[in-house]
Amino acid sequence: ADVSPEEYLVRDRTLFGDPDDIAEALSKDVAVQASTELLVSFPPAVPALDEHLRLLTDTATRVAAPLGWIPLDSIPVDRTPLAGGPLDAATRVVAA
């Protein structure tokens, strides 16, 4: 059966639309509450770099932040090598 792109996305459980509405929907999802990663993708039809930057910014500030996620660079990290390995092999997050 033929379905519209919007209907396909709904059936696929894809969230799209206003970032505040997406954040609210994700906040009610128990799988998201237990996760440590969030996969975000943007439509390939958005060609302009400025639009991609806007989408990334909205995702970080209006979707991820309300869910309690913080930028990795805001977490104190001990960058000394682990077990004598190279510096970039692993890092330890310092408890705040």
Backbone as a chain_set.jsonl record, in Angstrom:
{"seq": "ADVSPEEYLVRDRTLFGDPDDIAEALSKDVAVQASTELLVSFPPAVPALDEHLRLLTDTATRVAAPLGWIPLDSIPVDRTPLAGGPLDAATRVVAA", "coords": {"N": [[0.845, -1.183, 0.0], [0.517, 2.2, -0.776], [1.968, 4.864, 0.984], [2.09, 8.119, 2.463], [5.035, 10.231, 2.786], [5.052, 11.39, 5.366], [3.3, 9.685, 6.788], [4.747, 7.317, 6.641], [6.983, 8.008, 8.225], [5.749, 8.348, 10.713], [4.825, 5.73, 11.18], [7.275, 4.522, 11.391], [8.125, 5.432, 13.759], [9.492, 7.803, 13.838], [10.493, 10.932, 14.994], [9.529, 14.184, 14.259], [9.444, 17.692, 13.603], [8.573, 20.482, 15.669], [11.215, 21.372, 17.847], [10.74, 21.561, 20.647], [8.429, 20.039, 20.994], [9.397, 17.569, 20.193], [11.324, 17.097, 22.197], [9.611, 16.886, 24.404], [8.153, 14.555, 23.722], [10.239, 12.675, 23.668], [11.027, 12.777, 26.327], [9.102, 11.312, 27.587], [9.557, 8.754, 26.854], [10.539, 5.657, 27.919], [12.742, 4.187, 27.076], [14.491, 6.118, 26.095], [15.008, 7.494, 28.438], [16.641, 5.707, 29.754], [18.854, 5.583, 28.182], [22.183, 6.208, 26.891], [22.999, 7.379, 24.629], [22.014, 9.282, 21.78], [20.684, 9.176, 18.666], [20.644, 11.337, 16.005], [19.291, 12.545, 13.032], [19.276, 14.433, 10.019], [17.283, 15.758, 7.369], [18.424, 14.966, 4.135], [17.801, 16.741, 2.202], [18.155, 19.272, 3.085], [20.08, 21.698, 2.173], [21.776, 23.892, 2.838], [24.591, 24.97, 4.715], [24.272, 26.708, 6.886], [21.661, 26.084, 7.649], [21.932, 23.429, 8.503], [23.611, 23.879, 10.701], [21.851, 25.358, 12.296], [19.904, 23.423, 12.815], [21.437, 21.538, 14.268], [22.149, 23.113, 16.487], [19.593, 23.706, 17.559], [18.869, 21.097, 18.204], [20.743, 20.448, 20.19], [20.243, 22.44, 22.146], [17.455, 22.657, 22.488], [16.376, 20.141, 22.451], [18.149, 18.008, 23.437], [19.24, 19.229, 25.796], [16.934, 19.82, 27.516], [16.379, 17.206, 28.179], [18.274, 16.617, 29.957], [20.825, 16.184, 29.087], [24.226, 17.027, 28.652], [26.843, 18.996, 27.118], [29.743, 17.196, 26.122], [32.198, 18.482, 26.374], [31.858, 20.025, 28.607], [32.184, 18.499, 30.79], [34.385, 17.625, 33.355], [37.464, 16.153, 32.526], [39.949, 13.752, 33.011], [42.844, 13.665, 31.39], [45.036, 11.998, 31.43], [47.008, 9.215, 30.391], [45.523, 5.939, 30.289], [46.508, 3.029, 31.915], [49.072, 3.28, 30.885], [48.747, 3.594, 28.173], [48.384, 5.208, 24.915], [47.591, 8.717, 24.865], [45.215, 9.365, 23.5], [43.819, 7.014, 23.536], [42.03, 6.398, 25.547], [39.997, 8.101, 27.913], [39.296, 9.326, 31.176], [36.342, 10.139, 32.836], [35.995, 12.629, 35.141], [34.587, 12.51, 38.301], [32.041, 14.744, 39.181]], "CA": [[0.0, 0.0, 0.0], [1.261, 3.45, -0.825], [1.779, 5.765, 2.122], [2.787, 9.396, 2.316], [6.279, 10.279, 3.577], [4.732, 11.67, 6.762], [2.738, 8.47, 7.376], [5.859, 6.376, 6.789], [7.78, 8.425, 9.375], [4.973, 8.045, 11.912], [4.864, 4.268, 11.349], [8.651, 4.177, 11.739], [8.359, 6.075, 15.06], [10.402, 8.925, 13.655], [9.971, 12.194, 15.509], [9.891, 15.34, 13.445], [8.62, 18.854, 13.911], [9.108, 21.479, 16.576], [12.141, 20.755, 18.812], [10.149, 21.457, 21.981], [7.516, 18.897, 20.952], [10.235, 16.366, 20.133], [11.886, 16.911, 23.537], [8.53, 16.406, 25.273], [7.879, 13.156, 23.374], [11.369, 11.855, 24.103], [11.071, 12.735, 27.795], [8.118, 10.324, 28.028], [9.97, 7.445, 26.337], [11.382, 5.006, 28.925], [14.004, 3.764, 26.46], [15.358, 7.299, 26.046], [15.403, 7.79, 29.818], [17.685, 4.766, 30.16], [19.923, 5.525, 27.185], [23.348, 7.085, 27.01], [23.258, 7.93, 23.304], [20.841, 9.693, 21.016], [20.999, 9.309, 17.249], [19.874, 12.394, 15.372], [19.61, 12.704, 11.615], [18.594, 15.546, 9.385], [16.948, 15.435, 5.989], [19.487, 15.315, 3.189], [17.334, 17.806, 1.306], [18.51, 20.572, 3.65], [21.392, 21.856, 1.557], [22.623, 24.987, 3.309], [25.362, 24.75, 5.931], [23.64, 27.468, 7.959], [20.477, 25.355, 8.115], [22.411, 22.293, 9.286], [24.078, 24.414, 11.985], [20.67, 25.712, 13.074], [19.309, 22.169, 13.272], [22.304, 20.997, 15.323], [22.009, 23.975, 17.664], [18.278, 23.442, 18.135], [18.889, 19.752, 18.794], [21.525, 20.499, 21.434], [19.694, 23.337, 23.16], [16.011, 22.544, 22.682], [15.985, 18.727, 22.572], [19.029, 17.28, 24.351], [19.38, 19.905, 27.093], [15.796, 19.558, 28.397], [16.413, 15.806, 28.6], [19.327, 16.495, 30.96], [22.11, 15.906, 28.467], [25.125, 18.185, 28.646], [27.952, 18.81, 26.172], [30.879, 16.451, 26.657], [33.305, 19.368, 26.736], [31.58, 20.685, 29.874], [32.454, 17.521, 31.84], [35.826, 17.542, 33.636], [38.058, 14.903, 32.07], [41.359, 13.515, 33.308], [43.382, 13.22, 30.112], [46.245, 11.206, 31.57], [46.807, 7.904, 29.752], [45.105, 4.81, 31.109], [47.367, 1.84, 31.837], [50.251, 3.566, 30.096], [48.436, 3.645, 26.744], [48.462, 6.539, 24.316], [46.672, 9.682, 25.434], [43.912, 9.354, 22.851], [43.221, 5.683, 23.575], [40.889, 6.436, 26.454], [40.031, 9.136, 28.933], [38.429, 9.064, 32.322], [35.504, 11.249, 33.236], [36.194, 12.917, 36.556], [33.313, 12.706, 38.981], [31.824, 16.152, 39.575]], "C": [[0.886, 1.24, 0.0], [0.936, 4.297, 0.404], [2.536, 7.053, 1.849], [4.09, 9.353, 3.107], [6.0, 10.518, 5.065], [4.185, 10.426, 7.47], [3.823, 7.417, 7.585], [6.681, 6.715, 8.031], [7.056, 8.136, 10.686], [5.022, 6.549, 12.198], [6.248, 3.799, 11.806], [9.049, 4.744, 13.102], [9.411, 7.168, 14.979], [9.743, 10.176, 14.21], [10.44, 13.319, 14.615], [8.964, 16.48, 13.806], [9.337, 19.809, 14.828], [10.019, 20.821, 17.618], [11.557, 20.604, 20.211], [9.177, 20.28, 22.06], [8.291, 17.579, 20.918], [10.82, 16.072, 21.507], [10.835, 16.37, 24.496], [8.22, 14.93, 24.997], [9.003, 12.245, 23.855], [11.422, 11.727, 25.619], [10.109, 11.701, 28.366], [8.483, 8.903, 27.612], [10.935, 6.79, 27.323], [12.714, 4.535, 28.35], [14.981, 4.93, 26.395], [15.859, 7.626, 27.442], [16.55, 6.905, 30.284], [18.889, 4.774, 29.226], [21.058, 6.494, 27.494], [23.703, 7.73, 25.675], [21.94, 8.286, 22.634], [21.286, 9.907, 19.578], [20.07, 10.342, 16.638], [20.28, 12.445, 13.912], [18.764, 13.826, 11.054], [18.322, 15.184, 7.932], [18.058, 15.853, 5.038], [19.079, 16.438, 2.244], [17.635, 19.195, 1.85], [19.93, 20.881, 3.194], [22.319, 22.874, 2.223], [23.317, 24.638, 4.624], [24.724, 25.485, 7.103], [22.423, 26.743, 8.523], [20.88, 24.126, 8.913], [22.892, 22.761, 10.659], [22.903, 24.797, 12.879], [20.012, 24.457, 13.636], [20.13, 21.535, 14.397], [22.175, 21.793, 16.61], [20.666, 23.747, 18.344], [18.242, 22.078, 18.815], [19.615, 19.771, 20.139], [20.824, 21.302, 22.519], [18.221, 23.1, 23.468], [15.524, 21.104, 22.79], [16.847, 18.036, 23.631], [19.106, 17.922, 25.733], [18.172, 19.678, 28.011], [15.721, 18.106, 28.89], [17.505, 15.56, 29.639], [20.693, 16.184, 30.395], [22.933, 17.176, 28.461], [26.248, 17.93, 27.657], [29.127, 18.1, 26.839], [31.993, 17.38, 27.097], [33.039, 20.143, 28.021], [31.804, 19.753, 31.064], [33.957, 17.483, 32.088], [36.373, 16.165, 33.244], [39.524, 14.868, 32.453], [41.974, 12.924, 32.046], [44.722, 12.488, 30.245], [45.983, 9.824, 30.972], [46.355, 6.851, 30.759], [46.056, 3.648, 30.867], [48.555, 2.057, 30.908], [50.016, 3.637, 28.608], [48.556, 5.061, 26.207], [47.344, 7.431, 24.86], [45.28, 9.592, 24.796], [43.235, 7.983, 22.895], [41.983, 5.669, 24.469], [41.063, 7.613, 27.403], [39.078, 8.759, 30.023], [37.621, 10.311, 32.613], [35.672, 11.421, 34.735], [34.846, 13.175, 37.202], [33.188, 14.153, 39.444], [31.452, 16.24, 41.031]], "O": [[1.89, 1.296, 0.709], [-0.222, 4.422, 0.804], [3.506, 7.067, 1.092], [4.236, 8.525, 4.006], [6.643, 9.913, 5.922], [4.556, 10.143, 8.609], [3.818, 6.707, 8.59], [7.037, 5.826, 8.804], [7.682, 7.725, 11.663], [5.238, 6.145, 13.341], [6.371, 2.803, 12.518], [10.181, 4.556, 13.548], [10.132, 7.422, 15.944], [8.576, 10.449, 13.931], [11.616, 13.392, 14.257], [7.84, 16.265, 14.258], [10.56, 19.937, 14.777], [9.636, 19.813, 18.214], [11.845, 19.622, 20.894], [9.112, 19.598, 23.083], [7.887, 16.596, 21.539], [10.817, 14.922, 21.945], [11.128, 15.495, 25.311], [8.046, 14.147, 25.931], [8.747, 11.165, 24.388], [11.819, 10.685, 26.141], [10.276, 11.26, 29.503], [7.792, 7.952, 27.979], [12.031, 7.304, 27.544], [13.713, 4.49, 29.068], [16.178, 4.745, 26.618], [17.02, 7.999, 27.609], [17.348, 7.319, 31.125], [19.85, 4.04, 29.457], [20.905, 7.454, 28.249], [24.621, 8.547, 25.609], [20.901, 7.675, 22.888], [22.164, 10.726, 19.308], [18.849, 10.23, 16.745], [21.466, 12.394, 13.587], [17.679, 14.125, 11.553], [19.052, 14.391, 7.337], [18.571, 16.968, 5.127], [19.925, 17.018, 1.562], [17.402, 20.191, 1.166], [20.887, 20.372, 3.777], [23.538, 22.716, 2.168], [22.702, 24.079, 5.532], [24.645, 24.938, 8.203], [22.178, 26.78, 9.729], [20.231, 23.806, 9.909], [22.611, 22.114, 11.667], [22.953, 24.583, 14.09], [19.61, 24.431, 14.799], [19.563, 21.048, 15.375], [22.101, 21.22, 17.697], [20.602, 23.61, 19.566], [17.648, 21.929, 19.882], [19.149, 19.175, 21.11], [20.808, 20.897, 23.682], [17.785, 23.322, 24.597], [14.38, 20.867, 23.178], [16.317, 17.531, 24.621], [19.042, 17.218, 26.741], [18.364, 19.369, 29.186], [15.076, 17.82, 29.899], [17.653, 14.447, 30.143], [21.632, 15.943, 31.153], [22.401, 18.272, 28.285], [26.578, 16.777, 27.379], [29.458, 18.381, 27.991], [32.669, 17.106, 28.089], [33.924, 20.86, 28.486], [31.636, 20.16, 32.213], [34.732, 17.328, 31.144], [35.795, 15.137, 33.599], [40.255, 15.837, 32.246], [41.655, 11.795, 31.674], [45.462, 12.375, 29.267], [44.862, 9.32, 31.041], [46.751, 6.872, 31.924], [46.368, 3.328, 29.719], [48.994, 1.132, 30.225], [50.973, 3.731, 27.839], [48.803, 6.001, 26.962], [46.287, 6.946, 25.263], [44.274, 9.729, 25.492], [42.156, 7.826, 22.325], [41.001, 4.994, 24.164], [42.185, 8.055, 27.651], [38.159, 7.965, 29.82], [38.16, 11.417, 32.634], [35.51, 10.472, 35.502], [34.054, 13.972, 36.699], [34.117, 14.713, 40.026], [31.23, 17.336, 41.546]]}, "num_chains": 1, "name": "protein.A"}
